[in-house]
Amino acid sequence: LASWGVATTAMTMMHSSLVDIDPEENAADVVELAEYFGAEEVVWIGHSNGGISALMASVLAPALTKAVLGLDPVEAIGGAGAEWAPEVTAPIAALVGEPDTCNSENSGLPTYLSASASRAIRVTEADHCNFESPTNWLCTLSCATTKTAFSDEAIGATITEMTTAWALGHLLADFDPRPWWTIGGTAWLELEGSGAAASL
């Protein structure tokens, strides 16, 4: 995203423990950070439980929010995101991997689907680690899965392509995300036709 001239900031979640995560506090943190930097338009993107915090951030700061994207979103134990999803007014989408224990069997997907006008896409054979770049040995040790149809590199390219199109399409006036994010779009047809991604 930064290579396209988009100001981009990555933030580590602060409110987490070995037992659970507080997505509301993390959402408040990213909103505070965006305001500190003087951001006027934001696409909130979050991986794992960060995807739920991204959704909540859009509700906390609707005037800043252009769109939300969850990367294999995972609910906290209490499932707080489900209460926030109906309040989301911005375009919202999720890219999800195959259900397994590392993404709590796609626990964040129902939350995203309960937001109005949401779009959800499964990235074929993606595991939870494929959605973080770079990943680390701890994730790959516990969450990496064997691929038979697509390599990790190909899966990563699909995730990057879709994420970039979503963000740029909501931040840059001259970038059209519809080829990727509209059913029947040219880029989408290629991904769907190759089996790399499927609508949910």
Rosetta silent file (secondary structure, phi, psi, omega in degrees, C-alpha in Angstrom):
SEQUENCE: LASWGVATTAMTMMHSSLVDIDPEENAADVVELAEYFGAEEVVWIGHSNGGISALMASVLAPALTKAVLGLDPVEAIGGAGAEWAPEVTAPIAALVGEPDTCNSENSGLPTYLSASASRAIRVTEADHCNFESPTNWLCTLSCATTKTAFSDEAIGATITEMTTAWALGHLLADFDPRPWWTIGGTAWLELEGSGAAASL
SCORE:     score description
SCORE:     0.000 S_00000001
   1 L     0.000  -41.457  179.672    0.000    0.000    0.000 S_00000001
   2 H   -62.423  -32.395 -179.399    2.816    2.394    0.828 S_00000001
   3 H   -66.291  -17.590  176.125    4.309    1.774   -2.625 S_00000001
   4 H   -91.975    4.031  179.819    1.137    3.323   -4.080 S_00000001
   5 L    87.786   12.918  179.174    1.668    6.459   -2.032 S_00000001
   6 L   -91.614  124.499  176.306   -0.830    5.541    0.670 S_00000001
   7 L   -61.838  123.745 -171.343    0.247    6.451    4.202 S_00000001
   8 L  -131.125  131.524  179.732    0.342    3.096    5.963 S_00000001
   9 L  -131.778  132.371  175.225    0.839    2.254    9.628 S_00000001
  10 L  -108.053  137.839 -175.708    0.982   -1.165   11.268 S_00000001
  11 L  -129.573  135.469  175.789    0.216   -1.445   14.954 S_00000001
  12 L   -83.437  137.688  178.188    0.776   -4.284   17.392 S_00000001
  13 L   -65.976  132.685 -178.391   -2.164   -5.089   19.632 S_00000001
  14 L   -96.434  -31.061 -171.627   -1.507   -3.911   23.142 S_00000001
  15 L   -99.593   74.097  179.830   -4.514   -5.292   25.004 S_00000001
  16 E  -143.729  158.319  178.281   -3.958   -9.021   24.863 S_00000001
  17 L  -142.957  179.851  177.285   -3.025  -11.838   27.185 S_00000001
  18 L   -66.546  -19.893 -175.646   -2.441  -15.567   26.980 S_00000001
  19 L   -94.429  -45.165 -175.250   -6.137  -16.034   27.690 S_00000001
  20 L  -160.680 -179.269 -177.366   -7.936  -13.480   25.527 S_00000001
  21 E  -128.236  150.152  176.057   -7.828  -10.126   23.734 S_00000001
  22 L  -107.493   92.209 -175.421   -9.723   -6.889   24.308 S_00000001
  23 H   -67.093  -27.603  179.921  -10.739   -5.789   20.789 S_00000001
  24 H   -67.459  -43.888  177.747  -12.560   -2.686   22.025 S_00000001
  25 H   -65.719  -39.094  177.531   -9.436   -1.268   23.684 S_00000001
  26 H   -64.781  -38.112  177.076   -7.383   -2.139   20.593 S_00000001
  27 H   -63.189  -44.412  178.506   -9.944   -0.359   18.401 S_00000001
  28 H   -61.135  -37.036  178.688   -9.753    2.731   20.599 S_00000001
  29 H   -63.108  -46.290 -176.731   -5.958    2.638   20.301 S_00000001
  30 H   -69.993  -32.518  175.412   -5.931    2.594   16.489 S_00000001
  31 H   -65.372  -44.206  178.324   -8.480    5.396   16.324 S_00000001
  32 H   -60.668  -40.299  179.368   -6.336    7.459   18.698 S_00000001
  33 H   -65.370  -43.148  178.557   -3.283    6.724   16.548 S_00000001
  34 H   -61.260  -41.788  178.854   -5.077    7.753   13.347 S_00000001
  35 H   -67.365  -37.201  177.225   -6.185   10.992   14.972 S_00000001
  36 H   -60.151  -41.410  179.926   -2.647   11.616   16.250 S_00000001
  37 L   -79.590   -4.719  179.307   -1.317   11.350   12.693 S_00000001
  38 L    74.813   26.816 -179.972   -4.060   13.641   11.426 S_00000001
  39 L   -63.489  138.993  178.278   -5.589   11.025    9.144 S_00000001
  40 L  -107.143  -26.025  177.903   -8.633   12.238    7.254 S_00000001
  41 L  -139.422  130.280 -175.393   -9.591    8.985    5.496 S_00000001
  42 E  -132.384  136.581  163.213   -8.843    5.499    6.792 S_00000001
  43 E  -105.882  114.267 -179.645   -9.291    1.960    5.571 S_00000001
  44 E   -82.898  124.556  178.766   -9.066   -0.177    8.707 S_00000001
  45 E  -127.131  129.699 -179.675   -7.397   -3.538    8.021 S_00000001
  46 E  -140.784  142.039  177.872   -6.874   -6.132   10.720 S_00000001
  47 E  -100.523  140.900  177.204   -5.563   -9.691   10.923 S_00000001
  48 L    60.495 -128.529  178.611   -7.038  -12.295   13.280 S_00000001
  49 H   -69.040  -17.474  172.472   -8.663  -10.514   16.227 S_00000001
  50 H   -60.876  -25.657  175.635   -7.331   -7.316   14.705 S_00000001
  51 H   -66.130  -34.968  176.149  -10.060   -7.820   12.118 S_00000001
  52 H   -72.806  -39.513  176.577  -12.655   -7.433   14.851 S_00000001
  53 H   -63.056  -37.023  177.813  -10.841   -4.366   16.202 S_00000001
  54 H   -62.259  -42.466  177.474  -10.853   -2.889   12.673 S_00000001
  55 H   -60.853  -45.054 -179.751  -14.617   -3.355   12.513 S_00000001
  56 H   -65.906  -37.811  179.127  -15.034   -1.673   15.891 S_00000001
  57 H   -59.629  -36.548  179.659  -12.720    1.192   14.891 S_00000001
  58 H   -64.804  -30.785  178.313  -15.034    1.978   11.993 S_00000001
  59 H   -77.932  -36.846  179.315  -17.916    2.382   14.450 S_00000001
  60 H   -69.868  -29.946 -175.331  -15.845    4.501   16.836 S_00000001
  61 L  -133.373   64.373 -176.765  -14.675    6.815   14.033 S_00000001
  62 L   -62.495  -29.936 -178.884  -17.267    6.830   11.244 S_00000001
  63 L   -69.441  -26.650  178.596  -16.135   10.226    9.958 S_00000001
  64 L   -86.401  -23.551 -165.308  -12.633    8.878    9.285 S_00000001
  65 E   -81.662  125.679  173.152  -13.699    5.527    7.902 S_00000001
  66 E  -100.915  -33.205 -179.167  -13.706    4.775    4.197 S_00000001
  67 E  -170.685  168.932  179.669  -13.814    0.957    4.456 S_00000001
  68 E  -134.551  139.647  174.906  -12.956   -2.066    6.613 S_00000001
  69 E  -136.929  123.957  174.947  -11.152   -5.289    5.692 S_00000001
  70 E   -99.041  131.015  177.175  -10.702   -8.294    7.946 S_00000001
  71 E  -104.492  102.321 -174.610   -7.875  -10.704    7.181 S_00000001
  72 L    48.786   57.512 -174.550   -8.987  -14.087    8.545 S_00000001
  73 L   -63.742  144.118 -178.945  -10.848  -12.319   11.381 S_00000001
  74 L  -130.684  130.149  177.434  -11.192  -14.132   14.700 S_00000001
  75 L   -73.766  149.465  168.915  -13.621  -13.276   17.484 S_00000001
  76 L   -70.342  170.583 -176.108  -12.497  -12.875   21.068 S_00000001
  77 L   -57.716  -40.399 -179.304  -13.865  -15.407   23.541 S_00000001
  78 L   -75.471  -12.799  178.794  -16.803  -13.167   24.435 S_00000001
  79 L    66.846   38.184 -172.984  -17.707  -12.568   20.797 S_00000001
  80 L   -66.567  -25.437 -176.661  -18.064   -8.803   21.266 S_00000001
  81 H   -61.038  -31.915 -178.524  -17.788   -7.988   17.570 S_00000001
  82 H   -60.127  -30.265  178.998  -21.225   -9.359   16.801 S_00000001
  83 H   -74.521  -25.106 -177.135  -22.775   -6.538   18.852 S_00000001
  84 H   -89.268  -29.679 -171.463  -20.867   -3.917   16.849 S_00000001
  85 H   -53.789  -42.196  179.602  -21.344   -5.269   13.330 S_00000001
  86 H   -63.277  -17.298 -179.414  -24.867   -3.848   12.765 S_00000001
  87 H   -87.123   -7.727 -179.210  -23.465   -0.363   13.505 S_00000001
  88 L   -70.883  126.659 -179.803  -20.915   -0.492   10.670 S_00000001
  89 L  -110.410  -13.141 -178.596  -21.903    1.975    7.952 S_00000001
  90 L   -87.038  162.249  172.404  -18.794    1.783    5.742 S_00000001
  91 L   -57.909  138.157 -175.937  -18.104   -0.850    3.057 S_00000001
  92 E  -139.239  139.848 -179.386  -16.814   -3.975    4.807 S_00000001
  93 E  -147.427  159.809  177.241  -15.214   -7.169    3.533 S_00000001
  94 E  -135.846  137.910  167.926  -13.352  -10.199    4.821 S_00000001
  95 E  -107.356  123.384 -175.170  -10.749  -12.475    3.293 S_00000001
  96 E  -125.084  154.288  176.068  -10.777  -15.768    5.174 S_00000001
  97 L   -94.180 -173.120  176.025   -8.770  -18.962    5.198 S_00000001
  98 L   -68.278  140.662 -179.355   -9.855  -22.544    5.578 S_00000001
  99 L   -66.162  130.595  175.012  -11.554  -23.129    8.950 S_00000001
 100 L  -157.837 -175.336 -175.681   -9.264  -24.638   11.561 S_00000001
 101 H   -66.918  -28.928 -176.107   -8.304  -24.227   15.209 S_00000001
 102 H   -72.346  -24.703  173.060   -5.974  -21.279   14.506 S_00000001
 103 H  -110.532   23.983  178.394   -8.805  -19.100   13.212 S_00000001
 104 L    50.108   43.992  178.675  -11.279  -20.609   15.699 S_00000001
 105 L    56.045   45.268  179.334  -13.123  -22.273   12.807 S_00000001
 106 L    61.400   41.296 -174.637  -13.688  -18.912   11.067 S_00000001
 107 L   -62.974  -25.218  179.615  -15.222  -17.442   14.224 S_00000001
 108 L   -83.515  -14.336 -176.407  -15.014  -13.886   12.866 S_00000001
 109 H   -62.594  -47.125  178.215  -16.807  -14.667    9.613 S_00000001
 110 H   -59.059  -34.469  177.837  -20.377  -14.572   11.005 S_00000001
 111 H   -62.833  -47.276  179.565  -19.601  -11.201   12.586 S_00000001
 112 H   -64.526  -40.965 -179.064  -18.484   -9.754    9.260 S_00000001
 113 H   -68.347  -20.758 -179.944  -21.421  -11.266    7.414 S_00000001
 114 L   -81.937   -9.919  173.682  -23.837   -9.702    9.897 S_00000001
 115 L   -77.049  148.677 -177.365  -22.719   -6.202    8.867 S_00000001
 116 L   -69.302  144.098  176.184  -24.835   -4.687    6.113 S_00000001
 117 L    53.850   40.533  179.188  -23.584   -4.979    2.531 S_00000001
 118 E   -86.976  160.343  176.885  -20.592   -7.087    3.525 S_00000001
 119 E  -133.113  130.677  179.484  -18.531   -9.219    1.132 S_00000001
 120 E  -127.874  137.566 -176.781  -16.642  -12.318    2.227 S_00000001
 121 E  -132.991  131.818  173.215  -14.175  -14.335    0.187 S_00000001
 122 E   -91.479  128.744  174.283  -12.444  -17.594    1.008 S_00000001
 123 E   -92.633  114.197 -171.464   -8.834  -17.799   -0.153 S_00000001
 124 L   -57.920  130.682  177.676   -8.377  -21.436   -1.112 S_00000001
 125 L    66.788    5.033 -179.982   -5.990  -23.436    1.113 S_00000001
 126 L   -68.940  134.706  170.358   -5.006  -20.319    3.081 S_00000001
 127 L  -103.622  175.784 -172.994   -4.042  -20.903    6.693 S_00000001
 128 H   -60.653  -33.407 -177.929   -3.988  -18.249    9.406 S_00000001
 129 H   -70.845  -26.871 -179.029   -0.294  -17.460    8.832 S_00000001
 130 H   -62.664  -19.633 -176.188   -0.828  -16.671    5.148 S_00000001
 131 H   -90.782   -4.618  174.144   -2.665  -13.502    6.159 S_00000001
 132 L  -113.755  137.026 -175.874    0.252  -11.941    8.020 S_00000001
 133 L  -139.453  112.907    1.041    3.254  -10.705    6.118 S_00000001
 134 L   -81.508  156.507  173.122    5.805  -11.457    7.206 S_00000001
 135 L   -87.913 -173.965  179.327    4.699  -14.344    9.376 S_00000001
 136 L  -139.478  171.843 -174.796    6.928  -15.898   12.026 S_00000001
 137 H   -63.729  -31.204 -178.715    8.072  -19.282   13.193 S_00000001
 138 H   -65.525  -43.303  178.147    5.573  -19.379   16.053 S_00000001
 139 H   -66.581  -47.269 -176.084    2.622  -19.061   13.686 S_00000001
 140 H   -66.232  -32.606  178.442    4.001  -21.479   11.123 S_00000001
 141 H   -64.086  -40.219 -174.128    4.868  -24.019   13.810 S_00000001
 142 H   -99.514  -21.127 -170.433    1.330  -24.092   15.176 S_00000001
 143 H  -125.372  -15.364 -177.706   -0.858  -23.018   12.262 S_00000001
 144 L   -65.065  141.743 -179.587    0.785  -23.700    8.890 S_00000001
 145 L  -120.586  161.715  178.180   -0.989  -26.347    6.802 S_00000001
 146 L   -77.361  133.123  179.682    0.042  -28.532    3.897 S_00000001
 147 L  -104.769  140.504  177.416   -0.904  -27.118    0.506 S_00000001
 148 L  -116.935  -30.561 -176.771   -1.729  -29.310   -2.489 S_00000001
 149 L  -103.385  -32.620 -175.111   -3.153  -26.917   -5.100 S_00000001
 150 L  -133.160  141.830  176.846   -1.511  -23.563   -4.291 S_00000001
 151 L   -79.346  163.827  174.735    1.852  -22.585   -2.849 S_00000001
 152 H   -58.416  -36.807 -179.868    2.207  -20.205    0.089 S_00000001
 153 H   -65.253  -42.191  179.694    3.607  -17.669   -2.383 S_00000001
 154 H   -67.744  -40.380  177.922    0.562  -17.937   -4.664 S_00000001
 155 H   -63.944  -43.927  178.090   -1.828  -17.673   -1.711 S_00000001
 156 H   -61.086  -38.021  179.083    0.062  -14.644   -0.425 S_00000001
 157 H   -65.198  -39.457  177.504   -0.141  -13.022   -3.854 S_00000001
 158 H   -63.531  -45.110 -179.965   -3.929  -13.475   -3.925 S_00000001
 159 H   -63.078  -44.619  179.879   -4.294  -11.948   -0.463 S_00000001
 160 H   -63.686  -43.410 -179.665   -2.015   -9.025   -1.343 S_00000001
 161 H   -61.368  -47.200 -178.212   -3.808   -8.403   -4.643 S_00000001
 162 H   -69.224  -40.192  178.861   -7.261   -8.391   -3.071 S_00000001
 163 H   -63.781  -45.433 -179.266   -6.179   -6.322   -0.056 S_00000001
 164 H   -62.845  -44.612 -179.829   -4.454   -3.729   -2.222 S_00000001
 165 H   -63.210  -39.856  179.622   -7.424   -3.419   -4.572 S_00000001
 166 H   -63.500  -49.960 -176.779   -9.826   -3.012   -1.638 S_00000001
 167 H   -66.508  -49.091 -178.201   -7.778   -0.317    0.095 S_00000001
 168 H   -64.473  -36.026 -179.242   -6.829    1.651   -3.009 S_00000001
 169 H   -65.273  -21.106  179.010  -10.343    1.435   -4.346 S_00000001
 170 H  -104.894   -4.479 -179.547  -11.648    3.225   -1.264 S_00000001
 171 H  -115.548  -29.551 -176.662   -8.825    5.755   -0.917 S_00000001
 172 L  -109.573  125.416 -175.923   -7.827    6.748   -4.452 S_00000001
 173 L   -63.588  -27.495 -175.686  -10.398    8.368   -6.706 S_00000001
 174 L   -99.644   13.383  177.757   -8.785    6.988   -9.868 S_00000001
 175 L  -111.753  124.625 -177.583   -8.513    3.350   -8.735 S_00000001
 176 L  -101.134  112.464 -179.002  -11.431    1.045   -9.558 S_00000001
 177 L   -82.012   -7.279 -172.174  -11.703   -1.975   -7.225 S_00000001
 178 H   -61.599  -34.581  177.431  -14.622   -3.536   -9.098 S_00000001
 179 H   -56.445  -30.044  179.883  -12.556   -5.862  -11.327 S_00000001
 180 H   -93.538  -38.830 -167.095  -11.457   -7.646   -8.127 S_00000001
 181 H  -105.648    1.736  175.894  -14.357   -7.146   -5.753 S_00000001
 182 L  -107.651  132.430  175.662  -17.407   -7.413   -8.001 S_00000001
 183 L   -60.532  125.847 -175.685  -18.753  -10.813   -8.982 S_00000001
 184 L    97.586   -8.923  176.090  -18.141  -10.986  -12.706 S_00000001
 185 L   -65.129  152.408 -173.565  -15.199   -8.541  -12.575 S_00000001
 186 H   -61.083  -47.186  179.714  -12.296   -9.482  -14.828 S_00000001
 187 H   -67.710  -38.979  178.511   -9.731  -10.039  -12.063 S_00000001
 188 H   -62.411  -42.513  179.898  -12.306  -11.813   -9.904 S_00000001
 189 H   -61.320  -35.849  177.677  -13.212  -14.197  -12.726 S_00000001
 190 H   -67.173  -44.207  179.706   -9.559  -15.133  -13.087 S_00000001
 191 H   -65.424  -44.419 -179.620   -9.183  -15.835   -9.361 S_00000001
 192 H   -66.858  -42.950 -178.931  -12.444  -17.746   -9.190 S_00000001
 193 H   -63.211  -33.302  178.766  -11.736  -19.626  -12.412 S_00000001
 194 H   -81.219   -9.209 -176.733   -8.346  -20.810  -11.172 S_00000001
 195 L    83.564    8.307 -177.320   -9.893  -21.920   -7.883 S_00000001
 196 L   -72.394  -25.448 -176.508   -7.770  -19.442   -5.927 S_00000001
 197 E  -152.127  156.885  179.668  -10.769  -17.777   -4.259 S_00000001
 198 E  -147.220  144.169  176.770  -14.495  -18.259   -3.800 S_00000001
 199 E   -72.281  146.695  176.538  -17.377  -16.089   -2.614 S_00000001
 200 L  -116.243    0.000    0.000  -19.021  -16.926    0.700 S_00000001
